[in-house]
Amino acid sequence: MPAFEEEAVDLPIPKPSLEDIARSLQNQALSNQSVVPAAIVYGLSDLTAAELRTLERVWNPLPAVAKHRVLQALNEASEAMFELNFREIALRCLEDVSGLVRAAAIDLLWIDESAETMRALMRMVESDPDAAVRARALEQLGRFILLGEYGDVPADLAAQARLLVYEIHSDPAEPIEIRRRSLEALANSSHPKVNSLIETAYTDGNHELRIGAIYAMGRTCSSMWLAQLLDELESADGECVYEAIRACGQIQLKEATRRVGEFTQSDDQEIQMIAIWSLGEIGGRQAIEILSSLDENVTDDDTKAAIDEALDAAGFSLSLASLNLESDGD
């Protein structure tokens, strides 16, 4: 993934002029370097509509690969520094001719919760010509559907989104990847048919739909999937195992603590890291014991950081449970 220039993390710095931004963009297009200069990162943050129109004269002719490289670096920067705001450039790039660029723009809107962005994602889900872009839009639309459950987006818009993804999933003519992602998105809602749709996808016989169903089980936060998830933890399929571990954490399945804990010893780093995270979500004394024991025997900094975060989460849930017990006793 492209990186943003190291000096970009040293706040504050003056916002570059439009001329400096344009010059840096042109140089980036001619360069094969993966590092994106600070002038671009800071310059494309908090753009006004007028500034964006000016920069479009330079941005629009850029090769798709250069735009993609910049957007990926902006995404990385936005995750490191929440004060950066790339909403204007991201919304503009949702209309780019390149599917690669449109997909990167969707990723860059990961923190945006506006109705405007939600409507844009719905349009892309329904009519974008690139299936990969539609799938990416469905992933982000699921986040908005969840916001709708909490009343954080207009109720009518949330209802439209639920109906849209339900109809897409129910259409056998849709590509399997699209049907999978639409089920995963719908699982963020209280739609009355969610559970039956998950069960159907799980037993369909298609591997892609089965993976999506396991993921969706976790999004429902319902323990009704206990038996299926415990079975999947014994699967020989790494994707099924990964999604089952994640789902156990999302549902906080105490019954899965021991088995999930065993995966913290996995040689597969992705499996190990999701197991650590899942134990933190499950919480409880057994999870804390497993994580504490693991912490004593690892030296990798990333793993240690993940364990620390999981221990914090598990400790918080344990404290919360103790408070609830005390309240019940009163």
Secondary structure, DSSP 8 states (H G I E B T S, - for coil): ---B-GGGGSS------HHHHHHHHHHHHH---S-B-HHHHHHTTT--HHHHHHHHHHHTTS-HHHHHHHHHHHHHHHHH-TT---HHHHHHHTT-S-HHHHHHHHHHTTT---HHHHHHHHHHHHH-S-HHHHHHHHHHHHHHHHHHHTT-S-HHHHHHHHHHHHHHHH-TTS-HHHHHHHHHHHTTS--TTHHHHHHHHHTSS-HHHHHHHHHHHHHHT-GGGHHHHHHHTT-S-HHHHHHHHHHHHHHT-GGGHHHHHHGGG-SSHHHHHHHHHHHHHH-SHHHHHHHHHHHTT---HHHHHHHHHHHHHHHHHHHHHHHHHHHHH-
